Every structure is written in C-alpha cells, then in structure tokens.
Amino acid sequence: MSVSCRLRLLLAQLNVERAKSGQLTISLRRIAQESEIAQSVLVSLHTGRSQRVDYATIDRLLPHLPQSFLSGAYRQFV
C-alpha cells in the first residue's frame, strides 16, 4: 500500500478556516521555522514530490496543526 501526503490540502483547509476567523494564514516557512523541519522537506511534502516521510518529521509536524482539524482529516482515512 502506498502512502500519500495531503499536506497541501490540510494546509489550504486550515488557512481557509483561519481567514474566516480573521487570523493570519500559516505558511510553510512559518511551520518550518517553528517545527525545525527543513523548508525543503515541507515543500517536497506539499508538492507531492517526497519519496518517503520520516516518523521524526511527522512527530515534529503534528503539533503545528490543530487537533480538531487533524481528527477530521484522520476520519477521511478510516
């Protein structure tokens, strides 16, 4: 089974919600700085060009996405 990354979709949905509530959008650069993940890694995930994803990358990325948002994204796979 292949693994796909939906970071582009998740980030777009998150930013739509943030814009509706008057908050600033979240950029890949901001996530990279806050999570200490290389921006090039996030860009390759965002564009779908990543060959693999390390568990450490996932562990550092998840805290920067709201839990309520993630639970909805998770339900799409179940």
PyMOL commands that set and color helices and strands:
alter all, ss='L'
color gray80, all
select helices_A, chain A and resi 7-20+28-35+39-47+55-64+67-75
alter helices_A, ss='H'
color red, helices_A
deselect
rebuild
show_as cartoon
